[in-house]
Amino acid sequence: MDYGKVVRPQVASMNPYTPGTTVSQAKTKYGLSSVVKLSSNENPLGTSPLAAAAVAAVDDLNIYVDDDHLELRRRLAEPYGLGVEHVLVGHGSNDVVRTLFSAFVAPGDEVVVADPTFSLFPKDAVLFGGVPVKVPLRDGVHDLDAMRAAVTARTRMVVVVDPNNPTSTRVERDAFARFAQALPDGVILMLDQAYREYMPPGSVEGTDWVKERPATIVLRTHSKLYGLAALRFGYALGDPELLSYAQRVRIPFGVSRPAEVAALAALDDHDFVRRSLDTNEAGKAMLYPALADLGLHVYASAANFLAVAVPGTANDAYEAMLRRGIVTRSGDALGMPGRLRITIGTAEQNALVVAALRSLVAAAA
């Protein structure tokens, strides 16, 4: 049977998402006994202990979770002066993005995105018949002026990923304010802030724009700072009326009971949050000068990872790092040729990264 006749054209033209190399794959490929995984921007300290304990105590897995998640949504909204009606939860922020696109993007609608940025946004635009309008970064940062100029009468949504993945860069608060204020009222502004907790003071706070500009949606996740990537929990903050349409199409019971209790407990784990942020800042303080000494350019990071320029091709550098037992992400797969995306790890892990990169530079000399 010719399945091409029954598959939607948008799906037939897509490539599957390719995740980074796993630890077991790296060990098998090069016969390694020890591997450091710094490819997916996971928390190098592991999982919030309070969250782990909460999951271990779950004993009602035979019962459907309360799908309203009122207490969790209240806790997520409260720090920003918002209410439960401002929160949409899902099975990771990827699930929330898919829900939002299914509610708001129709065939022919344009979705303005940076290039490169998180690949899910242009992919979901295509999936729902939309047209991704890609605007190149400028010096690794969203070119907000060019993105505003790309808005037309057909634009349904503009996506800003701040900090941007894969470059780790952030937009300036004043520039973002001018950009947001200049967007037409009927255009949805989606602000993906998966790494918001890592950003320095004075950065854009998306929830301010939920209050000031109703057609704004902010995305957050517990996968990074709280170390809950495997449990999959993400959420959106937005105007209640706008999110009410997304509530109509979201998958029922999309947030599992373990994810719910872990997400709630993690919000109280202030010690783990402090240690995680301190580890990240210490990593930057060590890596920036070390990479500069090697002559390797790195964008100023507002997240928990670095986009590092490497000698030769990104794929070759990725393989060379992998042979040394360090899993990174090749920029060739992320629209960022000539760079590796490397998670900031512990002091020991960061030292291994510097030593491996020093060998790459020496070999290229």
C-alpha positions as CSV (number, residue, x, y, z in Angstrom):
1,M,0.0,0.0,0.0
2,D,1.2,3.5,-0.8
3,Y,0.8,5.1,2.6
4,G,1.8,8.4,1.1
5,K,-1.8,8.7,-0.1
6,V,-3.2,8.6,3.4
7,V,-0.7,10.6,5.3
8,R,-1.2,14.4,5.6
9,P,1.2,16.2,3.3
10,Q,2.5,18.3,6.2
11,V,3.5,15.1,8.1
12,A,5.0,13.4,5.0
13,S,7.4,16.3,4.5
14,M,8.7,16.2,8.1
15,N,11.7,14.5,9.6
16,P,11.3,12.8,13.1
17,Y,12.8,14.6,16.0
18,T,16.2,13.2,16.7
19,P,17.2,13.4,20.4
20,G,20.8,13.7,21.5
21,T,23.0,10.7,22.1
22,T,22.3,8.7,25.3
23,V,24.9,7.5,27.8
24,S,24.3,3.9,26.8
25,Q,24.7,4.7,23.1
26,A,27.9,6.6,23.7
27,K,29.3,3.7,25.8
28,T,28.4,1.2,23.1
29,K,29.7,3.2,20.2
30,Y,33.2,3.8,21.6
31,G,33.5,1.1,24.2
32,L,33.6,3.6,27.1
33,S,33.2,2.7,30.7
34,S,32.3,6.3,31.9
35,V,30.4,9.0,30.1
36,V,29.4,12.5,31.0
37,K,26.1,13.7,29.4
38,L,26.1,17.4,28.8
39,S,23.9,17.5,25.7
40,S,20.3,18.1,27.0
41,N,20.7,21.0,29.5
42,E,19.6,18.8,32.4
43,N,20.4,19.7,36.0
44,P,23.8,18.2,36.8
45,L,22.9,18.0,40.5
46,G,20.0,15.6,39.7
47,T,16.5,15.9,40.9
48,S,15.0,18.1,43.6
49,P,15.1,15.8,46.7
50,L,11.7,17.1,47.9
51,A,10.3,16.2,44.5
52,A,11.9,12.7,44.5
53,A,10.5,12.0,48.0
54,A,7.0,13.1,46.9
55,V,7.1,10.8,43.9
56,A,8.3,7.9,46.1
57,A,5.3,8.4,48.4
58,V,2.7,8.2,45.6
59,D,0.5,5.1,46.2
60,D,-2.6,5.8,44.3
61,L,-1.5,5.1,40.7
62,N,-4.7,3.2,40.0
63,I,-6.8,6.4,40.4
64,Y,-7.1,9.1,37.8
65,V,-5.5,12.4,38.8
66,D,-7.7,15.4,39.5
67,D,-7.5,16.9,36.1
68,D,-8.1,20.5,37.3
69,H,-4.8,20.6,39.2
70,L,-6.1,23.6,41.1
71,E,-3.5,23.6,43.9
72,L,-0.6,23.3,41.5
73,R,-2.0,25.9,39.2
74,R,-2.5,28.3,42.2
75,R,1.1,27.8,43.3
76,L,2.4,28.4,39.8
77,A,0.4,31.6,39.4
78,E,0.7,33.1,42.9
79,P,4.3,34.5,42.7
80,Y,3.2,36.7,39.7
81,G,-0.1,38.0,41.1
82,L,-2.1,35.7,38.8
83,G,-4.8,33.1,39.5
84,V,-5.5,29.5,38.5
85,E,-7.4,30.7,35.5
86,H,-4.1,32.1,34.1
87,V,-2.4,28.7,34.0
88,L,-2.5,25.8,31.4
89,V,-0.6,22.7,32.4
90,G,0.7,19.8,30.2
91,H,2.9,16.8,29.7
92,G,6.0,18.9,29.4
93,S,6.2,22.3,27.7
94,N,6.3,20.5,24.3
95,D,2.8,19.2,24.9
96,V,1.6,22.7,25.9
97,V,3.1,24.2,22.7
98,R,1.3,21.5,20.6
99,T,-2.0,22.3,22.4
100,L,-1.6,26.1,21.9
101,F,-0.8,25.7,18.2
102,S,-3.7,23.4,17.7
103,A,-6.0,26.0,19.2
104,F,-4.6,29.1,17.4
105,V,-2.8,28.2,14.2
106,A,-4.9,27.5,11.1
107,P,-3.8,26.7,7.5
108,G,-2.2,29.7,5.9
109,D,-1.4,31.5,9.2
110,E,2.1,32.8,9.5
111,V,4.2,32.1,12.6
112,V,7.3,34.4,12.9
113,V,10.3,32.7,14.6
114,A,14.0,33.3,15.0
115,D,16.5,31.2,13.1
116,P,17.9,29.2,14.7
117,T,15.7,28.6,17.7
118,F,13.9,25.7,19.3
119,S,12.9,23.5,16.4
120,L,9.4,22.6,17.8
121,F,8.0,26.0,16.9
122,P,8.5,26.0,13.1
123,K,7.7,22.3,13.1
124,D,4.3,22.7,14.8
125,A,3.5,25.6,12.5
126,V,3.9,23.3,9.5
127,L,2.0,20.5,11.2
128,F,-1.1,22.7,11.5
129,G,-0.8,24.1,8.0
130,G,0.8,27.3,9.0
131,V,3.8,29.0,7.4
132,P,6.9,29.5,9.6
133,V,8.6,32.8,8.8
134,K,12.2,32.5,9.9
135,V,14.2,35.6,10.8
136,P,17.9,35.1,11.2
137,L,19.5,35.9,14.6
138,R,21.9,38.9,14.8
139,D,25.1,38.0,16.6
140,G,23.3,35.1,18.2
141,V,20.4,37.1,19.5
142,H,16.8,37.5,18.3
143,D,16.7,40.4,15.9
144,L,13.5,41.9,17.3
145,D,13.4,44.8,14.8
146,A,13.5,42.3,11.9
147,M,11.0,40.1,13.5
148,R,8.6,43.0,13.9
149,A,9.2,43.9,10.2
150,A,8.3,40.3,9.2
151,V,4.8,40.6,10.7
152,T,2.0,40.8,8.1
153,A,-1.7,40.7,7.9
154,R,-1.4,36.9,7.9
155,T,0.7,36.7,11.0
156,R,-1.1,34.7,13.8
157,M,1.8,34.3,16.2
158,V,5.3,35.5,17.0
159,V,7.6,33.3,19.0
160,V,10.5,34.6,21.1
161,V,12.6,32.0,23.0
162,D,14.3,33.8,25.8
163,P,16.9,32.6,26.6
164,N,17.2,31.2,23.1
165,N,17.9,27.6,22.5
166,P,20.5,26.7,21.0
167,T,22.5,30.0,21.4
168,S,21.7,30.6,25.2
169,T,21.4,34.4,24.5
170,R,18.7,36.7,25.9
171,V,17.0,39.8,24.6
172,E,17.3,43.1,26.4
173,R,14.3,44.2,28.4
174,D,13.9,47.6,26.9
175,A,14.2,46.2,23.3
176,F,11.6,43.6,24.1
177,A,9.2,46.2,25.5
178,R,9.4,48.2,22.3
179,F,8.9,45.1,20.3
180,A,5.9,43.8,22.3
181,Q,4.2,47.2,22.3
182,A,4.6,47.5,18.5
183,L,2.9,44.1,17.7
184,P,-0.7,44.3,16.5
185,D,-3.2,43.4,19.1
186,G,-4.5,40.4,17.1
187,V,-1.1,38.7,17.0
188,I,-0.3,36.2,19.8
189,L,3.1,36.7,21.3
190,M,4.5,33.4,22.6
191,L,7.4,33.8,25.0
192,D,9.2,30.6,25.8
193,Q,11.1,31.0,29.0
194,A,12.1,27.4,29.8
195,Y,15.4,28.7,31.3
196,R,13.9,31.8,33.0
197,E,15.2,30.9,36.5
198,Y,18.8,31.0,35.3
199,M,18.6,34.5,33.8
200,P,20.4,37.5,35.4
201,P,18.6,40.3,37.1
202,G,17.0,42.8,34.8
203,S,16.0,40.2,32.2
204,V,12.6,40.0,30.6
205,E,9.9,38.8,33.0
206,G,7.2,37.3,30.7
207,T,4.4,37.4,33.2
208,D,4.6,41.2,33.3
209,W,3.5,41.1,29.6
210,V,0.6,38.7,30.4
211,K,-0.8,41.6,32.5
212,E,0.1,44.4,30.1
213,R,-0.6,42.7,26.7
214,P,-3.4,40.1,26.9
215,A,-2.5,38.3,23.7
216,T,0.8,37.1,25.4
217,I,1.5,33.5,26.5
218,V,4.5,32.6,28.6
219,L,5.9,29.0,28.6
220,R,7.7,27.5,31.6
221,T,9.0,24.0,32.6
222,H,10.1,22.0,35.5
223,S,12.5,19.9,33.4
224,K,15.6,22.1,33.8
225,L,16.1,23.8,37.1
226,Y,14.1,21.4,39.2
227,G,15.5,18.3,37.5
228,L,12.2,16.7,36.5
229,A,12.9,16.1,32.8
230,A,11.9,12.5,32.9
231,L,8.5,13.2,34.6
232,R,7.5,15.8,31.9
233,F,5.8,18.8,33.4
234,G,5.4,22.2,31.7
235,Y,2.9,25.0,31.8
236,A,1.8,28.2,30.2
237,L,0.7,31.5,31.7
238,G,-1.7,33.7,29.8
239,D,-4.9,35.6,29.7
240,P,-7.7,33.4,31.0
241,E,-10.0,34.0,28.0
242,L,-7.2,33.2,25.6
243,L,-6.2,30.1,27.4
244,S,-9.8,28.9,27.7
245,Y,-9.7,28.0,24.0
246,A,-6.6,25.9,24.6
247,Q,-8.3,24.2,27.5
248,R,-10.9,23.0,25.0
249,V,-8.4,21.0,23.0
250,R,-5.8,19.9,25.6
251,I,-5.5,16.2,26.2
252,P,-7.4,15.1,29.4
253,F,-5.2,13.8,32.2
254,G,-2.1,14.9,30.4
255,V,-0.3,15.6,33.7
256,S,0.3,12.4,35.6
257,R,0.0,12.0,39.4
258,P,3.7,11.6,39.9
259,A,4.4,14.7,37.8
260,E,1.9,16.7,39.7
261,V,3.2,15.8,43.2
262,A,6.8,16.3,42.1
263,A,6.1,19.7,40.6
264,L,4.4,20.9,43.7
265,A,7.1,19.6,46.0
266,A,9.9,21.1,43.9
267,L,8.4,24.6,44.3
268,D,9.3,24.3,48.0
269,D,12.8,23.0,47.5
270,H,14.6,26.3,47.9
271,D,17.9,24.8,49.0
272,F,18.1,22.7,45.8
273,V,17.2,25.7,43.7
274,R,20.0,27.8,45.4
275,R,22.6,25.0,45.0
276,S,21.6,24.6,41.3
277,L,21.9,28.3,40.5
278,D,25.2,28.6,42.4
279,T,26.6,25.6,40.6
280,N,25.6,27.1,37.3
281,E,27.1,30.5,38.1
282,A,30.4,28.9,39.3
283,G,30.5,26.9,36.0
284,K,30.2,30.1,34.0
285,A,32.9,31.8,36.0
286,M,35.2,28.9,35.3
287,L,34.4,28.2,31.7
288,Y,34.3,31.7,30.2
289,P,38.0,32.5,30.9
290,A,39.1,28.9,30.1
291,L,37.4,29.0,26.7
292,A,38.8,32.5,26.0
293,D,42.3,31.2,26.7
294,L,41.7,28.5,24.1
295,G,40.5,31.2,21.6
296,L,37.0,29.7,21.4
297,H,34.2,32.2,21.1
298,V,31.1,31.6,23.3
299,Y,27.9,33.7,23.5
300,A,27.1,35.3,26.8
301,S,24.8,32.7,28.3
302,A,21.6,33.5,30.2
303,A,20.8,29.8,30.6
304,N,22.5,26.6,31.9
305,F,24.4,25.9,28.7
306,L,26.9,27.4,26.3
307,A,27.1,27.6,22.5
308,V,30.9,27.2,21.9
309,A,32.6,27.8,18.6
310,V,34.9,24.9,17.7
311,P,37.7,24.3,15.2
312,G,36.6,22.4,12.2
313,T,33.0,21.2,11.8
314,A,30.6,20.8,14.7
315,N,30.0,17.2,13.8
316,D,33.7,16.4,13.9
317,A,34.1,18.2,17.2
318,Y,31.0,16.4,18.6
319,E,32.5,13.0,17.7
320,A,35.9,13.9,19.1
321,M,34.3,14.9,22.4
322,L,32.2,11.7,22.4
323,R,35.4,9.6,22.0
324,R,36.6,11.3,25.2
325,G,33.4,10.3,27.0
326,I,31.6,13.7,26.8
327,V,28.2,13.9,25.2
328,T,27.5,17.3,23.7
329,R,25.1,18.5,21.0
330,S,26.4,19.3,17.5
331,G,25.3,22.7,16.3
332,D,25.0,21.2,12.8
333,A,21.8,19.5,13.9
334,L,20.5,22.7,15.6
335,G,21.1,25.3,12.8
336,M,24.2,26.5,14.5
337,P,27.1,25.2,12.4
338,G,30.6,25.5,13.8
339,R,29.4,25.3,17.4
340,L,28.7,22.8,20.1
341,R,25.9,23.2,22.6
342,I,27.3,22.2,26.0
343,T,25.4,22.0,29.3
344,I,27.2,23.7,32.2
345,G,28.0,20.9,34.6
346,T,29.6,20.4,38.0
347,A,33.2,21.6,38.6
348,E,34.6,18.2,37.7
349,Q,32.5,17.9,34.5
350,N,33.4,21.4,33.4
351,A,37.1,20.6,33.9
352,L,36.7,17.5,31.6
353,V,35.1,19.7,29.0
354,V,37.9,22.2,29.0
355,A,40.5,19.4,28.8
356,A,38.7,17.9,25.8
357,L,38.4,21.2,24.0
358,R,42.0,21.9,24.6
359,S,42.9,18.7,22.9
360,L,40.6,19.6,19.9
361,V,42.3,23.0,19.6
362,A,45.8,21.4,19.8
363,A,44.9,18.9,17.1
364,A,43.6,21.6,14.8
365,A,46.7,23.8,15.2
